[in-house]
Amino acid sequence: MLKQLAFLFDPTRCINCYSCEIACKQENALPPLVDAQPGTTGPRWRRVITLEEGVYPDARVWYISMSCMHCGDPDCMKSCPSGAISKRAEDGIVVRDAKKCIGCRFCSWACRFGAPQFGTDGHMEKCNLCLGLLEKGELPACVACCTGGAIQFGTVDEISQKVRGRAAMRLAGATDPQFYLLAAR
């Protein structure tokens, strides 16, 4: 494998604008669900979820932008009986072949992140890191539109360097142990 590509998400920078979801749906022509209940958005290859913790007055809300994690050893790929899901050797992107997919949903059940979703065509679908954009030298749509800079993209080595740098900065400036513990979550 030449380079494993990955996302880095910083929940402290997410402003809950949903632009990542909208950009993903637009770039991948993902339709809303027909005959769905009001408020249902159809397939969401990237979705913002809300996590709440604590109790008043120490309550906190986190917004987490989730998509396929393009795992090193993908459970979705291992569970697919038709071989429709594979991992590209050159960059580690987990892709699906619509022609091979039988719509059994095994990949969705196996994925701990809920990335593969049942599409309106009766087949499973998932994030492909915007391969069309990457081939043109552009960033994935969710990364390019993230107004808060919460979603970043690069090789695993680049992402690891960023994470190590941020952790070192937190440690260097930490005078209150609670600050360090809260920032590490």
C-alpha positions as CSV (number, residue, x, y, z in Angstrom):
1,M,0.0,0.0,0.0
2,L,1.5,3.3,-1.0
3,K,-0.5,5.5,1.3
4,Q,-3.5,5.0,3.6
5,L,-5.8,8.0,3.3
6,A,-7.9,9.1,6.3
7,F,-10.1,11.8,7.8
8,L,-9.3,13.7,11.0
9,F,-12.3,15.2,12.8
10,D,-11.9,17.8,15.6
11,P,-15.2,18.0,17.4
12,T,-14.1,21.3,19.1
13,R,-14.2,23.0,15.7
14,C,-17.6,21.7,14.5
15,I,-20.2,24.4,14.5
16,N,-23.1,22.0,13.6
17,C,-23.8,23.7,10.2
18,Y,-24.3,20.4,8.3
19,S,-22.4,21.7,5.3
20,C,-20.4,18.5,5.2
21,E,-23.7,16.5,4.9
22,I,-25.0,18.8,2.2
23,A,-21.8,18.8,0.2
24,C,-21.6,15.0,0.3
25,K,-25.2,14.6,-0.9
26,Q,-24.6,17.1,-3.6
27,E,-21.3,15.7,-4.8
28,N,-22.6,12.2,-4.9
29,A,-26.1,13.0,-6.1
30,L,-27.7,11.3,-3.1
31,P,-31.5,11.7,-3.2
32,P,-33.9,12.3,-0.4
33,L,-36.0,9.3,0.5
34,V,-39.2,9.2,-1.5
35,D,-42.4,8.6,0.6
36,A,-40.4,9.1,3.8
37,Q,-41.5,10.7,7.0
38,P,-41.0,14.5,7.2
39,G,-37.4,15.3,8.3
40,T,-35.9,12.1,6.8
41,T,-33.0,12.9,4.6
42,G,-32.4,9.7,2.7
43,P,-29.0,8.1,2.3
44,R,-26.4,10.0,4.3
45,W,-22.8,8.9,3.5
46,R,-21.7,11.6,6.0
47,R,-23.9,12.6,8.8
48,V,-23.6,14.9,11.9
49,I,-24.7,13.2,15.1
50,T,-25.2,14.8,18.4
51,L,-23.7,13.5,21.7
52,E,-24.7,14.9,25.0
53,E,-22.9,14.3,28.3
54,G,-23.1,15.5,31.9
55,V,-25.9,17.2,33.7
56,Y,-26.7,20.8,34.3
57,P,-24.8,23.0,35.0
58,D,-21.9,20.9,33.6
59,A,-23.8,19.6,30.5
60,R,-22.0,19.5,27.2
61,V,-23.1,18.9,23.6
62,W,-20.7,17.5,20.9
63,Y,-21.4,17.4,17.2
64,I,-19.6,14.6,15.5
65,S,-19.4,14.3,11.7
66,M,-19.3,10.6,10.8
67,S,-18.7,8.8,7.6
68,C,-16.9,5.6,6.5
69,M,-13.7,5.3,8.4
70,H,-12.0,3.3,5.5
71,C,-10.8,0.9,8.1
72,G,-7.5,-1.0,8.0
73,D,-9.3,-4.3,8.2
74,P,-12.9,-3.5,7.2
75,D,-15.7,-5.6,8.8
76,C,-18.0,-4.6,6.0
77,M,-15.7,-6.1,3.4
78,K,-15.2,-9.4,5.4
79,S,-19.0,-9.8,5.8
80,C,-19.9,-9.2,2.1
81,P,-20.9,-12.5,0.6
82,S,-20.7,-11.2,-3.0
83,G,-17.3,-9.5,-2.8
84,A,-18.8,-6.1,-3.6
85,I,-16.7,-4.3,-1.1
86,S,-13.0,-4.1,-1.5
87,K,-10.0,-2.0,-0.2
88,R,-7.9,-0.3,-2.8
89,A,-4.2,-1.3,-2.4
90,E,-2.9,2.1,-3.6
91,D,-4.6,4.3,-1.0
92,G,-6.7,2.1,1.4
93,I,-10.0,3.5,0.3
94,V,-12.8,1.1,0.9
95,V,-15.1,1.0,-2.1
96,R,-18.1,-1.0,-3.3
97,D,-18.9,-2.4,-6.7
98,A,-22.6,-1.7,-7.4
99,K,-22.7,-4.5,-10.0
100,K,-21.6,-7.1,-7.5
101,C,-23.8,-5.9,-4.6
102,I,-26.9,-8.0,-3.9
103,G,-28.4,-5.7,-1.3
104,C,-28.2,-8.2,1.6
105,R,-27.2,-5.5,4.2
106,F,-24.6,-7.7,5.8
107,C,-22.0,-5.0,5.4
108,S,-24.3,-2.5,7.2
109,W,-24.8,-4.9,10.1
110,A,-21.1,-5.6,10.4
111,C,-20.0,-1.9,10.3
112,R,-19.7,-0.5,13.8
113,F,-19.9,3.1,12.3
114,G,-23.1,2.5,10.3
115,A,-21.4,3.6,7.1
116,P,-22.9,1.3,4.4
117,Q,-26.5,2.3,3.8
118,F,-29.3,0.8,1.8
119,G,-29.9,2.9,-1.3
120,T,-33.0,3.7,-3.2
121,D,-31.8,1.3,-6.0
122,G,-31.9,-1.7,-3.6
123,H,-28.1,-1.9,-3.2
124,M,-25.8,-0.8,-0.4
125,E,-23.8,2.4,-0.8
126,K,-21.2,4.3,1.1
127,C,-18.6,7.0,1.2
128,N,-15.8,6.6,-1.4
129,L,-13.8,9.7,-0.2
130,C,-15.1,11.5,-3.3
131,L,-12.8,9.5,-5.7
132,G,-13.8,11.7,-8.6
133,L,-12.5,14.8,-6.8
134,L,-9.4,13.1,-5.6
135,E,-8.5,12.0,-9.1
136,K,-8.7,15.7,-10.1
137,G,-6.4,16.6,-7.2
138,E,-9.2,18.1,-5.2
139,L,-10.2,17.5,-1.6
140,P,-13.3,15.4,-0.7
141,A,-16.4,17.6,-0.7
142,C,-17.0,17.4,3.0
143,V,-13.4,18.6,3.7
144,A,-13.5,21.4,1.2
145,C,-16.7,22.9,2.6
146,C,-16.1,22.5,6.3
147,T,-16.3,26.1,7.5
148,G,-14.9,25.4,11.0
149,G,-12.0,23.3,9.7
150,A,-13.3,20.4,11.8
151,I,-12.8,17.8,9.0
152,Q,-9.3,17.4,7.6
153,F,-7.9,14.8,5.2
154,G,-4.5,13.3,4.4
155,T,-2.4,10.2,4.7
156,V,-2.4,8.3,8.0
157,D,1.2,9.6,8.6
158,E,0.1,13.3,8.0
159,I,-2.9,12.9,10.3
160,S,-0.8,11.2,13.0
161,Q,1.7,14.2,12.9
162,K,-1.2,16.6,13.3
163,V,-2.6,14.7,16.3
164,R,0.8,14.4,17.9
165,G,1.4,18.1,17.5
166,R,-2.0,19.0,19.0
167,A,-1.4,16.7,22.0
168,A,2.0,18.2,22.6
169,M,0.6,21.7,22.5
170,R,-2.1,20.8,25.0
171,L,0.5,19.3,27.3
172,A,2.8,22.3,27.0
173,G,0.0,24.7,27.9
174,A,-1.8,22.6,30.5
175,T,-1.8,24.1,34.0
176,D,-5.1,22.7,35.1
177,P,-5.3,18.9,34.9
178,Q,-9.1,19.1,34.2
179,F,-8.3,21.1,31.0
180,Y,-6.1,18.3,29.7
181,L,-8.6,15.6,30.5
182,L,-11.5,17.4,28.9
183,A,-9.5,18.2,25.7
184,A,-8.4,14.5,25.4
185,R,-12.0,13.2,25.1
